[in-house]
Structures are given as structure tokens and as C-alpha cells.
């Protein structure tokens, strides 16, 4: 890490030094060349003007001598030219061998009375020169200065800049080493701190006394570690509290991962499994009940809550299983032990069945003897009224015991359904035919409406009992509407049957409990009509035994409609 930091710092410093050196080389060279050239040109102008005044006063024969003297004094090449461009004298060449200078730009400017200057390569000596010419009577004088001094100055400047850059590079190397040592030492502390946090040591802390960016990073990491420690402490407390709550539950709880592996289970679940629980292994290795496995798999695949009944973990034990998906993936299953509830329920059903069965014989005897006594014409009026009351109550008790027997058989599953294909119209016509005369005697119009064409697989007697109970209730409690409508139609999940009356309706607070046994909306009227309070409970259990659903819709003064839906008969599979 130290080498990498050193290289990065040193390379950054070198780039800065190189950039600064190049910038200074370009800018300084340009400025230096411009300044030096300007000074040379100014000095050369002054020397040329001084020489021009001397030439103006000297005789023509002395021109070669004063030209050489002026060249030595000015440290420049001196040339005297007449107005035609012919060289009269030159300090470094034979005038007779030199070409005509009439086309030289500085000479042309001098002939026009100006001070002319130009820079070019001399054809005579092969050196780049700066030429300055001024007018004199009969021609012009010119001084030329070589520009090699400027190039030499540039070389000196470049050499000095290179030496300064090398010195700066060595200084940068030293500073990079010092900075690398300081930074790496602090980064090693931060790295050690981060590794301790990564291994789970959230109590690790780091302190930085500096105020630079690294100190800010260390401070932020330290704050993060403190918050993580507080958060994990709170999370651990919550986990322990939740685990204690789940372990104290009477229900068995098990959680599985998205791939079906067991993540966790409470103590109740561990006690239920005879072979023990294998954490991290597939659920099927610990629990072999197909209903539980199917429910858990459904929750994993469909991401929805499902309910099942399991009775194969232990023989004689019954569990209700609720499997639900977990937000982060996976699923959790809760097993409710229903063994005692099932035992009590079975005891209740057996008791009701036994009592009802035992009551049938004495009730039949009471009813028969009361009817026999009523046939005696010598009875007094008071005695006849008492016997009629006995007969009616005996008949009501007989109906009640019969309904209790039917309900007990349906609830326990002892009444096996004889499923046969039937059309909705057949079932409806049979029920309407049974109640046609009773409806006519009450002045109620009993109508049939059927739009269903599908076939349903039903126990005809059981469904006839459901329709009979619903129609009987409609005739009893909906007689104020003068009409009862019985029908069936196609529904999304099967065939929907309905019985609708147009009477006074049922208040909304009674609807949720309407299918409970012995529940009555109007107890006085039910007693007068001879109802047992079990008809709708029987209807509910019969429909459920057919894998159907039943419900009611009602509004005060607008009548009531009872609906039950039966699944369609599957189409036969052709060979």
C-alpha cells in the first residue's frame, strides 16, 4: 500500500513539475526573446543613426575605413549603399562582389525617409541577421546584428529550467515519501478498524486528531460503527424477545428459506418431531407430512397464505397448518393443535346424535298417544286444548331431533354423498313442485328462472333439502312480498343457485351469524312458525360438503336473496 501511495503522489508531483516547467519554458522564452529582440533593435537603431551622421560628413574615399571602425565599435556588420542599391562599403565583404540591394525591404524604407528594419538569412555570410537602415544623402547606411545571441540565451534559459525541474523532482520525492508514511500509517489504522468491524467486533473505535479529509472519513466510520452496534444490539434484543415469545407459544412454528431449507423452529416444533429437526437441511428430511409440505411449497411458489389440515405427524393428532410467505423470501408455517378441539367437537356431535336418537322414540309415543286421545269425541274443550298443545310441541321436538341428527351426520362426514350428474333445472323443478301447493295456499307466487346450462355433480336428496330449507324460509318470512323467485345461473366458479323473496328483509347486523345453529332473527316469529333454527346451518354444511359456497344478501324492506354455488361437473375424458 505504501508503494502505491508513494507512486501516485510522486507521479502527481512530477506531472505538476513538468506542466509548470513547460509552461514557464514557453512563456519565459517568448517573453525573453521579445524583450531581447526589442533591446537589440533599439540599440541597433541608435548606432545606425550615429553612423549615418558620421557618413554624411565623411568624404567618399574614407567610407571603407570608417565602415570598419563603426563595425568594431558597434559589434555589428556595417554597409553603405547608394541610392541605386549599389554597395559602396561593407565591413565584412568586398563591395564589388556583393549584389545590388535595391530590393531589400529595409533599404526601400530608408529611401523613403524612414528607418527600415527586417530579419532574414544573409546570402553573403549565411547567418540570420537583424537589419536596420537609415537614409543619408545619396543613399542609406545599414547595420546588421546576428540573432545567434538570442538562441544562445534561449539555451541558457532551457538549461536553467531543466536544472530547476530536477531539483524540484528530488524535493517532490522527499515530500512524497514523508506524506506517504503519514497517510499510510493513518490508512493502516482505518483498515484495521474496518477489518475488526467486518469480523463482527462492533466495539472497535478509531480516533483522529487531525481535521483533514482522512480524519473526516475516520470520524464517519466511527459514527457508523457506533450506530451499527446500537442497531445490532436492538436487533439482538428484538430477536431474543421474539424467540422467547415463539418458544413460549403452544403452536409449533417453523421457518424455511426460499430453497426449502429449514432456517428456524421453536421448541414446540422440535418436540413434535420424533426424529429431531435438521437446521439447514431440506424440510422434507425433518417433516414427512404431505399436507404441511404442500402448504409450505404453495406459500413459497405463489407468495400467498394457505391453510391446510394435517393429521400424519403423530397418529391421533390433528393440526391446522397456516403457511405464509416472509417479506425477505422464504415462508413460515404455524401448526395449531386441534386434537382437543376435534375430540370435544366429536364428543358434542356424538352426544347430540345419541340424545336425538334416544328422544325420537318417546317423542313419537307422545305424539301418537296425543293424537289417539284427540280422536276421542267425549273430551272436554279444555282437555282437547291441552292435548293439542302436547301434540304440537311433540311434533316440534321431533323435527328438532331430526334436524339435529341430520346436522350431526353432515358435520361428522358420516352422511356419505351419492354424487350424480344433474342439471340445475331438474333440481329447481323438483324443489318448486314440492312447495307449489303451500305457496298457493299462502297466496305467494313461486316462480322459477334458470339460465344455467352446465351440469353439476350432486347428491340430489341433500341439495333438495338445501333448496327446501331456503324456499321454506322464503315462504315463512317473505310472505309480505307476495312472490318468491327460485333460479340458477352460470358463475365464474360454477353454477349459482338462488332463492329470493320480496319481504321485509333482514337487518345487516344479523347477516354474519345467520348460518349459525339455533340463531334466529325474530325468535317469537320463529317459534310461531315452528322453525328449529337449524335449517340454514344444515344448508351451509351440505353445500360445503359439495365443495361449494353459500351466502346471503339482504336489505330492510327490499327482501332477501340466498345464494349457493356448486362446482361444475368435470367434462368426461375421452379414450
RAKA-V803502 format. One line per field, one symbol per residue. ss: DSSP state (h for helix, s for strand, l for the rest). phi: phi as a letter, one per 40 degrees, with the letter a starting at -180 (. if undefined). psi: psi as a letter, one per 40 degrees, with the letter a starting at -180 (. if undefined). A space follows every 10 residues. Layout:
BEGIN
ss=???
phi=???
psi=???
END
This chain:
BEGIN
ss=lhhhhhhhhh hhhhhhhhhh hhhhhhhhhh hhhhhhhhhh hhhhhhhhhh hhhhhhhllh hhhhhhhhhh hhhhllssss ssllllssss llllhhhlll llllhhhhhh hllllsssss sllllllsss ssssssllss sssssslhhh hhhhhhhhhh hhhhhhhhhh hhhhhhhhhh hhhhhhhhhh hhhhhhhhll llllllllll llhhhhhhhh hhhhhhhhhh hhhhhhhhhh hhhhhhhhll lsssssllll ssssslhhhh hhllllllll lshhhllllh hhhhhhhhhh hhlllsssss llllllllss ssssslllll ssssssslhh hhhhhhhhhh hhhhhhhhhh hhhhhhhhhh hhhhllllll hhhhhhhhhh hhhhhhhhhh hhhhhhhhhh hhllllllls ssshhhhhhh hhhhhhhhhh hlllssssss llllsssslh hhhhhhhhhh hhhhhhhlhh hlssssssss sllsssssss sllllllhhh hlllllllll llhhhhhhhl llllhhhhhh hhhhhlllss ssssllllls sssssslsll lllll
phi=.ccccccccc cccccccccc cccccccccc cccccccccc cccccccccc cccccccccc cccccccccc ccccfacbbb bcccgcccaa cbacdccccc bccccccccc ccgbccaaba ccccbgbcbb bbbbcbdgia babbbccccc cccccccccc cccccccccc cccccccccc cccccccccc ccccccccch ccccbbbbcc bccccccccc cccccccccc cccccccccc cccccccccc ccbabbcdcg cccaaccccc cccccgbbcg cdcccbbbcc cccccccccc ccfacbbabb bbcbcgbbbc bbbbccdchg abbbbccbcc cccccccccc cccccccccc cccccccccc cccccccccc cccccccccc cccccccccc cccccccccc ccgccccccb cacdcccccc ccccbccccc ccgbcbbbbb bcbcbbcbcd cccccccccc ccccccbbcc cgabbbaaac bcbibbcabb bbccgbcccc ccbccccgcb cbcccccccg ccgbccccdc ccccccgbba abbaadgbgb bbbabbcccc ccccc
psi=dddddddddd dddddddddd dddddddddd dddddddddd dddddddddd ddddddeiid dedddddddd dddefihhhh haeeehhdii eeihddeiih fdehdddddd deeihiiihi hhedefihih hhiiiihebi ihihhheddd dddddddddd dddddddddd dddddddddd dddddddddd ddddddddee geeiihhhei eadddddddd dddddddddd dddddddddd dddddddeid ihhhhiidee ihdiiidddd ddhdeihghe iiddddhehd dddddddddd defihihihh fedihehhih hhhiiideia ihhhhhhedd dddddddddd dddddddded dddddddddd ddddeheeii dddddddddd dddddddddd dddddddddd deedhhhghi hiiddddddd ddddeddddd defhhhihhh eheiiihihd dddddddddd ddddddefed eeihhhaiih ideahhiihh ifaeihidee ddedeihehh dgddddddee ieeedddddd dddddefaii iihihheeai hhiihiiihi iihi.
END
